[in-house]
């Protein structure tokens, strides 16, 4: 959604690189470009004015003029101001001290409240709650049926005593839903109300009546992030009529300019709690202002990426793979298939890669990536026998033809996969041996998995002592060899003498000591 805004801001900051000092003209030009980028993104004019004024004031202050890298300091200022515009800090749901906690959803028609009710119910269930969805939208055709279907997919109970389609009293349904939750031990109630326009006095009154009847702990304003400037008047109308406590953004995966997302928190004075990032029930996440600002500035969102990976990857499987890898076992196609399945659980690969810093510069390549290729790769691996997955070397021509036919691909596709997998195995072996990535040299401590060489189970290879290079001069080389023999004769212990004791057990008797040219008086240290 923020692609255009991100590209404009990145290009603006690129012009500041390499400047050891920023003049007032440089700051004004930068602020001017930021203003244009925000206006093009359909951000509300009052928000743009306050944002750019604050950025300009701070950019001309001592914190930039005295910085070692003024350009990076300006980026830091813009990032902090974006975080403030988006709400400042992450705000979680407030739960009632005495269950059930009542959450009321309100918003415009078509904002996606019913689908979001299912996503919120699934989110609450995964976090240990027992939610109940209440179908209080009796105005829109088939809204009750839609909520029942969404609730079933999310694994959440739905209270729908009325068929809807204009039949029934939504205020009474909401009140009975809370009573039902209390009787059935549901600790959270999500009330789905009918969509309405801000100028519809009758429907706004109905929302106010539902609020009065249920006394909700949270009133969440569901706003379409693609709505643009219209979101401001609507948000203000709902704020006055229903008294909102938070905002939920939907359709953040769209291709609109996203001005509503940057404006609604400032206009309503209420924080954004959640964001819907796709059509699936799992495409729902807590809204973090600092992470969203980081995404807009193309600095990535590594924390969210780590959280998604922790949910998708099995810790026990990962530990088992690490153990086998450390013991010298090869990475197999069976392991590859397991990792690919975990990666698919994280969602769209484009979205995952987009969370990495600096990926805006390769956005065109990401957009051109065919995610169906992952499905073809999985089909190829699944068409193999367990032996073929563990030992790809047994794959001769007839086996590869069978795999291609079984997966609906070509032999060329199978060959390309095996070739890339072989390269990946080489990289893994190089890392295990402590050599680091090919072409990048070793990493400090990289040999810790194998002790710097081959490792057998339960034993560690002894360290290899560095040898002094022999001289190319024959005379000098002969002298080095003679000195080496003398040192070996001096330090060699007799059988049964652990510390170089003599045959008679005298601890000071050293073989060959008579031949040594010692300084005067040094004999007393040898026990002579």
C-alpha positions as CSV (number, residue, x, y, z in Angstrom):
1,X,0.0,0.0,0.0
2,X,2.8,2.4,0.9
3,X,4.9,1.6,-2.2
4,X,4.6,5.0,-3.8
5,X,5.2,6.9,-0.6
6,X,8.1,4.7,0.3
7,X,9.8,5.2,-3.1
8,X,9.3,9.0,-2.9
9,X,10.8,9.3,0.6
10,X,13.7,7.0,-0.3
11,X,14.6,9.0,-3.3
12,X,14.4,12.2,-1.3
13,X,16.8,10.9,1.4
14,X,19.2,9.6,-1.3
15,X,19.8,13.2,-2.4
16,X,21.1,14.0,1.1
17,X,23.8,11.3,1.1
18,X,27.4,12.5,1.1
19,X,26.7,15.9,2.4
20,X,28.7,16.7,5.5
21,X,26.6,19.7,6.4
22,X,23.0,20.6,5.5
23,X,22.1,24.1,4.7
24,X,18.7,25.7,5.2
25,X,18.1,25.4,1.5
26,X,18.8,21.6,1.6
27,X,16.3,21.2,4.5
28,X,13.7,23.3,2.8
29,X,14.0,21.2,-0.4
30,X,13.8,18.0,1.6
31,X,10.7,19.1,3.5
32,X,9.1,20.2,0.3
33,X,9.6,16.8,-1.3
34,X,8.2,15.1,1.9
35,X,5.2,17.4,1.7
36,X,4.5,16.4,-1.9
37,X,5.0,12.7,-1.1
38,X,2.5,12.9,1.7
39,X,-0.1,14.8,-0.3
40,X,0.2,12.4,-3.2
41,X,-0.4,9.6,-0.7
42,X,-3.7,11.3,0.2
43,X,-2.7,12.1,3.8
44,X,-5.0,14.8,5.4
45,X,-3.8,18.3,4.9
46,X,-3.8,19.2,8.6
47,X,-1.7,16.2,9.3
48,X,0.8,17.0,6.5
49,X,1.2,20.6,7.8
50,X,1.9,19.6,11.4
51,X,4.2,16.8,10.2
52,X,6.4,18.9,7.9
53,X,6.5,21.8,10.3
54,X,7.9,19.5,13.0
55,X,10.4,17.9,10.7
56,X,11.7,21.3,9.5
57,X,12.1,22.6,13.0
58,X,14.0,19.6,14.2
59,X,16.1,19.4,11.0
60,X,17.3,23.0,11.5
61,X,18.1,22.5,15.1
62,X,21.4,21.6,16.8
63,X,20.7,17.8,16.7
64,X,21.3,17.8,12.9
65,X,23.9,20.5,12.6
66,X,26.1,18.8,15.2
67,X,25.6,15.3,13.9
68,X,28.4,13.4,12.2
69,X,26.0,12.2,9.5
70,X,23.3,14.9,9.0
71,X,21.4,12.8,6.3
72,X,21.0,9.9,8.6
73,X,19.9,12.2,11.4
74,X,17.1,13.6,9.1
75,X,15.9,10.1,8.4
76,X,15.9,9.4,12.1
77,X,13.7,12.6,12.6
78,X,11.3,11.6,9.9
79,X,11.0,8.1,11.3
80,X,10.2,9.4,14.8
81,X,7.6,11.8,13.5
82,X,6.0,9.1,11.4
83,X,5.8,6.9,14.6
84,X,4.1,9.8,16.4
85,X,1.6,10.3,13.5
86,X,0.7,6.6,13.5
87,X,-0.1,6.6,17.2
88,X,3.2,6.6,19.1
89,X,3.1,3.3,21.0
90,X,1.5,-0.1,20.5
91,X,-1.8,-0.4,22.3
92,X,-3.3,-3.8,23.1
93,X,-6.9,-4.7,23.8
94,X,-8.2,-3.8,27.3
95,X,-9.9,-6.8,28.9
96,X,-12.6,-6.5,31.5
97,X,-11.8,-7.4,35.1
98,X,-15.0,-9.4,35.2
99,X,-15.7,-11.4,32.0
100,X,-17.0,-11.2,29.4
101,X,-15.1,-8.5,27.7
102,X,-17.4,-6.8,25.1
103,X,-15.9,-5.5,21.8
104,X,-18.2,-3.6,19.5
105,X,-17.3,-3.1,15.8
106,X,-18.5,0.0,14.0
107,X,-17.8,1.5,10.6
108,X,-18.9,2.3,7.1
109,X,-20.6,-0.1,4.7
110,X,-18.1,-2.3,2.9
111,X,-15.3,-1.7,5.3
112,X,-15.0,-5.4,6.0
113,X,-16.4,-5.6,9.6
114,X,-17.9,-9.1,9.3
115,X,-14.7,-10.6,7.9
116,X,-12.7,-8.8,10.5
117,X,-15.0,-10.2,13.2
118,X,-13.9,-13.7,12.2
119,X,-10.2,-12.7,12.1
120,X,-10.5,-11.1,15.5
121,X,-12.3,-14.2,16.9
122,X,-9.5,-16.4,15.5
123,X,-6.8,-14.2,16.9
124,X,-8.5,-14.3,20.4
125,X,-8.9,-18.0,20.3
126,X,-5.2,-18.5,19.4
127,X,-4.3,-16.4,22.4
128,X,-6.2,-18.6,24.9
129,X,-9.6,-16.9,24.9
130,X,-13.1,-18.3,24.3
131,X,-14.8,-15.7,22.1
132,X,-18.4,-15.5,20.9
133,X,-19.4,-13.6,17.7
134,X,-22.8,-11.9,17.8
135,X,-24.6,-11.2,14.5
136,X,-26.1,-7.8,15.2
137,X,-25.9,-6.7,11.5
138,X,-29.5,-7.4,10.5
139,X,-29.6,-4.8,7.8
140,X,-27.3,-6.1,5.0
141,X,-28.5,-9.0,3.0
142,X,-27.0,-12.4,4.1
143,X,-24.7,-10.6,6.7
144,X,-25.8,-13.2,9.3
145,X,-25.1,-16.1,7.1
146,X,-21.6,-14.6,6.2
147,X,-20.8,-14.3,9.9
148,X,-21.8,-17.9,10.5
149,X,-19.6,-19.1,7.7
150,X,-16.6,-17.0,8.8
151,X,-17.1,-18.1,12.4
152,X,-17.1,-21.7,11.4
153,X,-13.8,-21.3,9.5
154,X,-12.3,-19.5,12.4
155,X,-13.4,-22.1,14.9
156,X,-15.4,-19.6,16.9
157,X,-19.0,-19.9,18.2
158,X,-21.6,-17.5,16.6
159,X,-24.8,-16.2,18.3
160,X,-27.4,-15.5,15.5
161,X,-31.0,-15.8,16.8
162,X,-32.4,-13.6,14.0
163,X,-32.2,-14.4,10.2
164,X,-31.4,-10.8,9.3
165,X,-32.2,-9.3,5.9
166,X,-34.2,-6.5,7.7
167,X,-35.8,-8.8,10.3
168,X,-35.1,-8.5,14.0
169,X,-34.0,-5.8,16.5
170,X,-30.2,-5.5,16.5
171,X,-30.1,-3.8,20.0
172,X,-32.0,-6.7,21.5
173,X,-29.7,-9.3,19.7
174,X,-26.6,-7.5,21.0
175,X,-28.0,-7.5,24.6
176,X,-29.0,-11.2,24.4
177,X,-25.6,-12.0,23.0
178,X,-23.8,-10.7,26.0
179,X,-26.2,-12.6,28.3
180,X,-25.5,-15.8,26.3
181,X,-21.7,-15.3,26.6
182,X,-22.0,-14.9,30.4
183,X,-24.2,-18.1,30.6
184,X,-21.9,-20.2,28.3
185,X,-18.6,-19.0,29.9
186,X,-17.3,-17.1,26.9
187,X,-14.8,-14.5,28.1
188,X,-15.0,-12.2,25.0
189,X,-17.9,-11.0,23.0
190,X,-17.4,-9.5,19.5
191,X,-20.5,-7.6,18.3
192,X,-20.8,-7.2,14.6
193,X,-23.0,-4.2,13.8
194,X,-24.5,-2.9,10.5
195,X,-22.5,-0.6,8.3
196,X,-23.7,2.9,8.1
197,X,-22.8,6.3,6.7
198,X,-21.7,9.1,8.9
199,X,-24.6,11.3,7.8
200,X,-27.2,8.6,8.5
201,X,-28.7,9.9,11.7
202,X,-31.0,6.9,12.2
203,X,-28.2,4.3,11.8
204,X,-25.8,6.3,14.0
205,X,-28.5,6.3,16.7
206,X,-28.8,2.6,16.4
207,X,-25.1,2.2,17.0
208,X,-25.3,4.5,20.1
209,X,-28.2,2.4,21.4
210,X,-26.2,-0.8,21.0
211,X,-23.3,0.8,22.9
212,X,-25.7,1.8,25.7
213,X,-27.2,-1.7,25.9
214,X,-24.0,-3.7,26.0
215,X,-21.6,-1.3,27.7
216,X,-18.6,-2.4,25.6
217,X,-15.0,-2.3,26.9
218,X,-13.7,-1.5,23.4
219,X,-15.5,0.3,20.5
220,X,-13.3,-0.3,17.4
221,X,-13.8,1.8,14.3
222,X,-13.2,-0.4,11.3
223,X,-11.9,1.8,8.4
224,X,-10.9,0.8,4.9
225,X,-7.3,2.0,4.4
226,X,-8.1,2.6,0.7
227,X,-10.8,5.2,1.5
228,X,-8.5,8.3,1.4
229,X,-9.6,11.7,2.6
230,X,-13.2,10.5,3.2
231,X,-12.1,8.6,6.3
232,X,-11.6,11.9,8.2
233,X,-15.2,13.1,8.1
234,X,-16.4,9.6,8.8
235,X,-14.0,9.1,11.7
236,X,-15.0,12.4,13.3
237,X,-18.8,11.5,12.9
238,X,-18.3,8.1,14.6
239,X,-16.1,9.7,17.3
240,X,-18.9,12.1,18.1
241,X,-21.8,9.6,17.8
242,X,-20.4,6.4,19.3
243,X,-17.2,7.5,21.2
244,X,-14.6,5.3,19.8
245,X,-11.7,3.7,21.8
246,X,-9.6,2.4,18.9
247,X,-9.2,1.9,15.2
248,X,-8.7,-1.2,13.0
249,X,-7.3,-0.8,9.5
250,X,-8.5,-3.2,6.7
251,X,-7.2,-3.9,3.2
252,X,-3.6,-2.8,3.9
253,X,-2.6,-5.2,1.1
254,X,-4.4,-3.0,-1.5
255,X,-2.7,-0.8,-4.0
256,X,-4.2,2.5,-2.8
257,X,-2.1,5.3,-1.5
258,X,-2.8,4.7,2.2
259,X,-3.5,8.2,3.3
260,X,-6.2,7.1,5.7
261,X,-3.7,4.9,7.7
262,X,-1.5,7.9,8.2
263,X,-4.4,10.3,9.1
264,X,-7.0,8.4,11.1
265,X,-5.0,8.1,14.4
266,X,-4.2,11.8,14.5
267,X,-7.7,12.9,13.5
268,X,-9.6,10.7,16.0
269,X,-7.0,10.8,18.7
270,X,-7.5,7.1,19.1
271,X,-4.8,4.5,18.5
272,X,-4.7,1.9,15.8
273,X,-4.9,-1.6,17.4
274,X,-5.0,-4.0,14.5
275,X,-4.4,-4.2,10.8
276,X,-5.8,-6.6,8.3
277,X,-3.2,-7.4,5.6
278,X,-5.0,-9.9,3.3
279,X,-8.1,-11.9,2.6
280,X,-7.2,-15.0,4.7
281,X,-8.3,-15.3,8.3
282,X,-4.6,-15.5,9.3
283,X,-3.8,-12.1,7.6
284,X,-4.4,-10.2,10.8
285,X,-1.8,-8.6,13.1
286,X,-1.3,-6.2,15.9
287,X,-0.5,-2.7,14.7
288,X,3.0,-1.4,15.7
289,X,3.5,2.2,14.8
290,X,7.3,2.0,14.9
291,X,7.4,-1.1,12.7
292,X,4.9,0.5,10.2
293,X,7.1,3.6,10.0
294,X,10.1,1.4,9.4
295,X,8.3,-0.3,6.5
296,X,7.4,3.0,5.0
297,X,11.0,4.2,5.1
298,X,12.2,0.9,3.5
299,X,14.1,0.0,6.7
300,X,12.2,-3.4,6.9
301,X,10.3,-5.0,9.8
302,X,12.7,-7.6,11.1
303,X,10.8,-8.0,14.5
304,X,7.6,-8.9,12.8
305,X,9.5,-11.3,10.5
306,X,11.0,-13.0,13.5
307,X,7.6,-13.3,15.2
308,X,6.1,-14.9,12.1
309,X,9.0,-17.3,11.9
310,X,8.7,-18.4,15.5
311,X,5.0,-19.2,14.9
312,X,5.6,-21.1,11.6
313,X,8.8,-23.1,12.4
314,X,8.7,-26.0,14.8
315,X,11.4,-25.5,17.4
316,X,11.9,-29.3,18.0
317,X,12.4,-29.9,14.3
318,X,14.8,-27.0,14.0
319,X,16.9,-28.3,17.0
320,X,16.9,-31.8,15.5
321,X,18.1,-30.4,12.1
322,X,20.8,-28.3,13.9
323,X,22.0,-31.3,15.8
324,X,22.3,-33.5,12.8
325,X,24.0,-30.7,10.8
326,X,26.6,-30.3,13.6
327,X,27.2,-34.1,13.7
328,X,28.2,-34.0,10.0
329,X,25.0,-35.3,8.4
330,X,24.0,-33.7,5.0
331,X,21.0,-31.5,4.4
332,X,18.5,-33.7,2.6
333,X,15.5,-33.0,0.3
334,X,13.4,-34.3,3.2
335,X,14.7,-31.4,5.3
336,X,14.2,-29.0,2.4
337,X,10.5,-30.0,2.1
338,X,10.0,-29.5,5.9
339,X,11.5,-26.0,5.7
340,X,9.5,-25.1,2.6
341,X,6.2,-26.1,4.3
342,X,7.1,-23.9,7.3
343,X,7.9,-21.0,5.0
344,X,4.5,-21.4,3.4
345,X,2.9,-21.0,6.8
346,X,4.4,-17.5,7.0
347,X,2.2,-16.4,4.1
348,X,3.1,-14.8,0.9
349,X,6.9,-15.0,0.1
350,X,6.7,-11.6,-1.4
351,X,5.3,-10.2,1.8
352,X,8.0,-12.0,3.9
353,X,10.8,-10.7,1.7
354,X,9.3,-7.2,1.8
355,X,10.0,-7.1,5.5
356,X,13.7,-7.2,4.9
357,X,15.6,-3.9,4.9
358,X,16.3,-2.3,1.5
359,X,14.0,-4.6,-0.4
360,X,12.4,-1.5,-2.0
361,X,15.3,-1.4,-4.4
362,X,14.4,-4.8,-5.8
363,X,10.6,-4.4,-5.7
364,X,10.2,-5.0,-9.4
365,X,12.0,-8.3,-9.1
366,X,9.8,-9.3,-6.2
367,X,6.7,-8.4,-8.1
368,X,7.8,-10.5,-11.0
369,X,8.5,-13.5,-8.8
370,X,6.1,-16.4,-9.5
371,X,5.0,-17.9,-6.1
372,X,3.5,-20.9,-8.0
373,X,7.1,-22.0,-8.5
374,X,7.2,-23.1,-4.9
375,X,4.2,-25.3,-5.4
376,X,5.9,-27.0,-8.4
377,X,9.1,-27.5,-6.4
378,X,7.1,-29.1,-3.6
379,X,5.3,-31.4,-6.1
380,X,8.7,-32.6,-7.4
381,X,10.0,-33.4,-4.0
382,X,6.8,-35.2,-3.0
383,X,7.0,-37.3,-6.1
384,X,10.2,-38.8,-4.9
385,X,10.6,-41.9,-2.7
386,X,12.1,-41.6,0.8
387,X,15.3,-43.1,-0.5
388,X,15.5,-40.6,-3.3
389,X,14.9,-37.7,-0.9
390,X,17.7,-38.9,1.4
391,X,20.1,-39.8,-1.4
392,X,19.6,-37.8,-4.6
393,X,22.6,-39.5,-6.2
394,X,20.4,-42.5,-7.0
395,X,18.3,-40.4,-9.3
396,X,19.1,-41.8,-12.8
397,X,17.4,-40.9,-16.0
398,X,14.4,-43.2,-15.6
399,X,13.7,-42.1,-12.0
400,X,13.8,-38.4,-13.1
401,X,11.4,-39.1,-15.9
402,X,9.0,-40.8,-13.4
403,X,9.3,-37.9,-11.0
404,X,8.6,-35.4,-13.7
405,X,5.5,-37.2,-14.8
406,X,4.3,-37.7,-11.3
407,X,4.6,-33.9,-10.5
408,X,3.3,-32.6,-13.7
409,X,6.6,-31.0,-14.6
410,X,9.4,-31.6,-17.0
411,X,12.7,-33.4,-16.6
412,X,14.4,-30.1,-17.1
413,X,12.6,-28.8,-14.0
414,X,13.7,-31.8,-12.0
415,X,17.3,-31.4,-13.2
416,X,17.3,-27.7,-12.3
417,X,16.0,-28.4,-8.8
418,X,18.6,-31.1,-8.1
419,X,21.4,-28.8,-9.4
420,X,20.3,-25.9,-7.1
421,X,19.9,-28.3,-4.2
422,X,23.5,-29.7,-4.8
423,X,24.8,-26.1,-4.7
424,X,22.9,-25.6,-1.4
425,X,24.5,-28.7,0.0
426,X,27.9,-27.4,-0.8
427,X,27.2,-24.2,1.0
428,X,26.0,-26.1,4.0
429,X,29.1,-28.3,4.1
430,X,31.4,-25.2,3.7
431,X,29.6,-23.5,6.7
432,X,29.9,-26.7,8.8
433,X,33.6,-26.9,8.1
434,X,34.1,-23.3,9.3
435,X,34.8,-21.9,5.9
436,X,31.8,-19.5,5.9
437,X,30.0,-18.8,2.7
438,X,31.9,-19.6,-0.5
439,X,33.7,-16.5,-1.7
440,X,33.3,-14.7,1.6
441,X,36.1,-16.3,3.7
442,X,35.7,-17.8,7.1
443,X,33.8,-16.3,9.9
444,X,35.2,-15.8,13.4
445,X,34.1,-18.8,15.4
446,X,32.5,-20.5,12.4
447,X,34.5,-23.7,13.0
448,X,32.7,-24.2,16.4
449,X,30.4,-26.8,14.8
450,X,33.2,-29.1,13.8
451,X,36.3,-28.1,15.7
452,X,37.9,-26.8,12.5
453,X,38.1,-30.2,10.8
454,X,36.4,-33.6,10.6
455,X,34.5,-34.5,13.7
456,X,33.3,-37.9,14.8
457,X,30.6,-38.4,17.3
458,X,31.8,-37.9,20.9
459,X,35.3,-36.9,19.9
460,X,37.0,-33.7,18.9
461,X,39.9,-33.6,16.5
462,X,43.1,-32.4,18.2
463,X,44.4,-29.0,17.2
464,X,47.1,-28.9,14.5
465,X,50.3,-27.0,15.6
466,X,51.7,-24.6,13.1
467,X,55.1,-25.6,11.7
468,X,57.9,-23.1,11.1
469,X,58.7,-22.8,7.4
470,X,62.1,-24.3,6.4
471,X,64.7,-21.9,5.0
472,X,65.7,-22.1,1.3
473,X,69.4,-21.8,2.2
474,X,70.9,-25.3,2.5
475,X,73.3,-24.3,5.2
476,X,70.7,-22.6,7.3
477,X,68.2,-25.4,6.7
478,X,70.8,-27.9,8.0
479,X,71.4,-25.8,11.1
480,X,67.6,-25.7,11.7
481,X,67.3,-29.4,11.4
482,X,70.3,-29.9,13.9
483,X,68.7,-27.5,16.4
484,X,65.4,-29.4,16.0
485,X,67.0,-32.7,16.8
486,X,68.8,-31.2,19.9
487,X,65.4,-29.9,21.2
488,X,63.8,-33.2,20.7
489,X,66.6,-35.0,22.5
490,X,66.4,-32.5,25.4
491,X,62.7,-32.7,25.9
492,X,62.2,-36.4,25.3
493,X,61.1,-38.2,28.5
494,X,62.2,-41.7,29.5
495,X,59.6,-44.5,29.7
496,X,57.5,-44.2,32.8
497,X,58.7,-40.7,33.7
498,X,55.8,-38.3,33.2
499,X,57.7,-35.0,33.8
500,X,61.1,-35.8,32.2
501,X,62.6,-37.5,35.3
502,X,65.7,-39.6,34.9
503,X,65.9,-43.3,34.9
504,X,66.6,-43.3,38.6
505,X,63.6,-41.1,39.3
506,X,65.6,-37.9,39.9
507,X,63.4,-35.1,38.7
508,X,66.3,-32.9,37.6
509,X,68.2,-35.2,35.3
510,X,67.8,-34.2,31.7
511,X,69.3,-36.3,28.9
512,X,71.8,-34.4,26.8
513,X,72.1,-31.5,29.2
514,X,75.9,-32.0,29.3
515,X,76.1,-31.0,25.6
516,X,74.3,-27.7,26.2
517,X,76.3,-24.5,26.3
518,X,74.9,-22.9,29.5
519,X,75.7,-19.5,31.0
520,X,78.1,-19.6,34.0
521,X,76.2,-20.5,37.2
522,X,73.2,-21.9,35.4
523,X,74.0,-25.5,36.5
524,X,72.4,-25.0,39.9
525,X,69.0,-24.8,38.3
526,X,69.5,-28.3,36.8
527,X,70.3,-29.9,40.1
528,X,74.0,-30.4,39.4
